[in-house]
Amino acid sequence: MKKIFFLIVLFSIGGNVKAGNYSISQQKDSVTSLENVAESYKLSGKNLAALAEKVLYKKTPQEDLYLYLLRPVTKSKKALPAIVYFTGGGWVNGDVYGQIPNPAWFRDHGIIGIEADYRVKSRHGTSPVECVQDAKSAIRFVRAHAKELGIDPNHIIAAGGSAGGHIAACTAIPGGDTPNENLSVSSIPNALVLHNPVLGEGFGKDFFAFHPEFSPILHVKKGWPPTIISNGTKDKTTPFEYAEKFTRLMKEAGNVCELIPVKDADHSCDWPVSNPNFLPTLQRMTDFLKEQKLMK
């Protein structure tokens, strides 16, 4: 199998960014606690990761893997929904800093935002198979430990961008689990939030030729969790036509699926935070989860 190399270039947050009626003003990374920070998504990825609650979810031969939990400012005695993000990087690159502002956005809107680290080729010498295994382990861990984490086990959302969107989608596909894991705990999320995801056609075709079992577009059937996707209409890495096809297949199967076309955008259509499409897209995704009664 040919080696698959892909790197999402993440731009640092800068200055003020405006998109329609939206405006983002960067906060300085002098914040030492999130206790009184209402808009934590404006902080840098490194600052957010440093301030997050770090929880070990999996031991692997290469490295221990952690979840980075961001809890809302307002304390709750009730279990809260949680969204678990996986960053992009083509299964080759990527770390927790890249997309952690996205779960921070949801943390700012009253649920528990989580960024999950997972194994990638550049850091661990692994393949996309291990990426999928780790994503399923992360969702399974959150559900298995929901009570102690203060999470509602029936309100767990898997999310991610690009290759991270792919492995998030794979959590809804049976199989591909880490050997000897407790399969009595489901890794299937209650919803999917996907940003320009790899869906099994286009990017990664060499991998999917060998592993069709990990192609989301081939495994759509009735019963998939409610899904919302954003994709640039001029995306050359995860072409818009495949997001359209996936959405059509989901609806034909009787599932809830919404596609947000990000006009004229290429790959990484609505992130990082400096992207002018970040706020309108994340707001629509938040509203979608509220409509599905997964957020208040």
N, C-alpha and C positions, 0 to 999 in steps of 0.2 A: 504493500500500500504506500502510495506516495505520501510524503510528509506534508502536513497541512500547516502552513504558517499564516498567521493573521494577527495584526496588532491594532486595537482600537486606540487611537490617539486621544488622550484625555487632556483637555485644556484646563489650565488653572482658572479659578474664578477671579473675575476682575471687574473693578469699578461698578458702574450701574448698567444693567441690561434692561431694555424695554421691549415688550412684545404686546402690541395693542394697548390695552389698558393696564397691563401688568408692568411692574418695575421691581428689579432686584437690586438691593444695595448690599454689598459685601460687608460682613462683620469681620473685624480683626480677630486673628487667632490668639487673643489674649484671654479667652474664656477658659476658666479652670473648673467650671462646674456647669452642668446643664439644668440645675435645679430651677433657675428662674429665666431660662432662655426659651422664649416662645417660638422663635424662628430659627431652630437649630440647623435647618437645611442650608442656611447661608454660610455655615462654617466649612472649613476645608475638610477633606476626607481624613487627613491625618489627625486633625484636632478632634473630629467626631469619634474616630476609632480609639483615641487615647482616653476619651471621656466615657466611652461606652462600658457597659457591664459585660465582661468577657467570660464566656461559659464554654468549657470543653465539651464538644459533642461527639468527637470520634478520635480514636488513636489509629494511626496508619503506620506502615513501615517507613514511610518517608518523613512524616511530621504529624504532630498533634494538630487537630483542626478545631477552630473556635467559632462560636457565634458571638456577634457584637450587638448587644441589646441596648436599645434606646427607649426609655420609658417616658410616657407623657408627663408634663409638668403637674397636671392635676392628678392627685392620687385617687385610686379607685379601690373599693373593697371587693368589687366584683371582678371576675375574670374578664380580660380584655381580648379583643381580636388581635392577631399578630400577622405581619407581613414579612416574609423571609426573602431577601434579595440575594441574587447571584450576579456578580459583575461579569462583563464581557471580556473578550481577549482571545477568541478563536480557539479555546481549549489549550492554548499555548502560553499566553500571558494573562495578566490580570491579578489584582489583589483586592483586599477589602476596602482600600481607600477610593477606588475608582467610582463606585456607585452608591456608597453609603449615604450621600446626601438624599437619595431617593427614599430609603426607609426613614431617614430623619424627617422628611416632609410628612410622611404618614404619622410619625411620632408626634409631630406638631399638631396633627389633626385628631389626636385622641386615642390612637391605638399603639401597640408595641411594634416598633420598627426594628428589624433584625437584618444585619448583613452577615452572610455565611461565607467563610473562607472555604475553598475547596482546592484539590490538587490540580495543577496545570503542568504542561510539559516543561516549560522553562525553569520552573522552580523544583519540580519533583520528578521529572523524567517520565511522566505518565501519559496516558492516551485519553480520548474522550470517554472511554468506557468508565474509567475511574471518576471522571467528572460527574457522570450520571449517577454512579453509585453514591458519591458524596452528597449530591443534592437530595437523593431519596433518604439518605441517612439523616440529613439535617431536618427535613420535614418530620421524619419518624421520631427523632429525638424531641423536637418541640412538642409533638403530640403526646409522647410517652411521659414527658416531664411537665406537662401543661399546668398541673395543679401547683407545683412548687415555683413555677415561673410566673404564675398569675395570668395564664393564657387560657382562653376558651378553646378547647380542643376541636370544636366544631366550627371555628371561625379562623382557620389558618389559611393564609394566602401565599402562594408561591409566585415569585416575581424575578425578573432579570432582563438584561439587555444582551442582544446578539447571541453569543454562545451561552451566556448566562440565561438568556430567555429560552434557549433550547433545552438546557438541563432542567429548568423550572417546568417546562412543558412535559418533559419526560417523567416527572414525578407523578403524572396522571396516567402513565402507561404501565401496565403490569410487567414485572420482570426487571432484570438489570440491577437487582439488589446486591448489596455486599454479602458475601457468604457468611452464614451463621448469625445473621442479624435476626432479631425478633420480628418475624413477618406477621405476627398477630396484631401488631400496631400498624395501621395503614399509613403509607407515605403519600397517599393521594390528597392533595389540598382541596380546600373548599372553594377556591377561585384561583384564576391565573391572571397575572398582570404582566404583559410581555412587551418589551420595547425592541423593535426591529429584530425579532428573533430568527434564529436559524431553525427552519422547519422541516428540513429533509430534502429540499430541492434548492439548487443554486449553490451557495457556499457549502463546502464539506461533502461534495458529491462522492469523492473517493472513499471517505469514511462510510457514508451511507450505503455504498455499493457492497461493502463487506458487512455492515451492521444495519440492515433494514429495520431490525427490531427497535432501533433508537430513532426512527424517523417519525416525528409526530404526525406528519401529513398522511402517512400510511396507516395510522392507527386511530383515526377519528371514528368514534362510534357513539351511539346514544349513551348518555350518562356522564360525559365529560363535565368537569366543573365549569361554571360561568367564566367566560374569558373575555378580556379586552386587550387589544393589540394596537400599538402605534407603529407606523412604518412610513418612511419617506417615499414619496412618489417617484423619486429619482435615485433610489438606493441601488447601487451597483453591486453590493455585497449580498444583501438579502432582498432581492428584487420585490417590488410592490406586488407584482402579479402572484407571487407565491403566498403572500399574506392574504390577498383576495381569495385565492383558491382554498386556503385553509379555512377562512371565514365562511365561505360558501359550503364547504363540506360539513362544518360544524352545524350550520343552520339546517342543512338537509337532513342531518342526523337527529335533529330536534333539540340541539343544545343552544344555550345562550352565548352568542359571540358578537362582539362589536369591534369594528376596525376603524381606527382613527387615521385618516390619510393626512400626513404631514406634507403639505404642498411644497414641491420643488426641493425637498430635503434629501440629502444623501444618507449614508449610514450614520449611526448614532444620531438619529433624527431629533431627539428631544432631551438629550443629556450630553455633557454635564450641565450644572446649574446655570452656567453662563450662556447656554443655548437659549435663544429667544423663544423657542417652542416648549421649554421646560414647564413653565407655569400653566399655560393653557392646557397642555396635555395632562399634567399631573392632576389638575383640577377636575378634568373630565373623568379621569380614572378614579378619583376619589368619589365623585358623584355616582359613578357606575357601581362601586362597591356599596354605597349607601342604598342604591336602588335594589341591589341584591340582598339587602338587609345583613350585610357583613360588617358594616360600620354604622354608627349612629350619627 
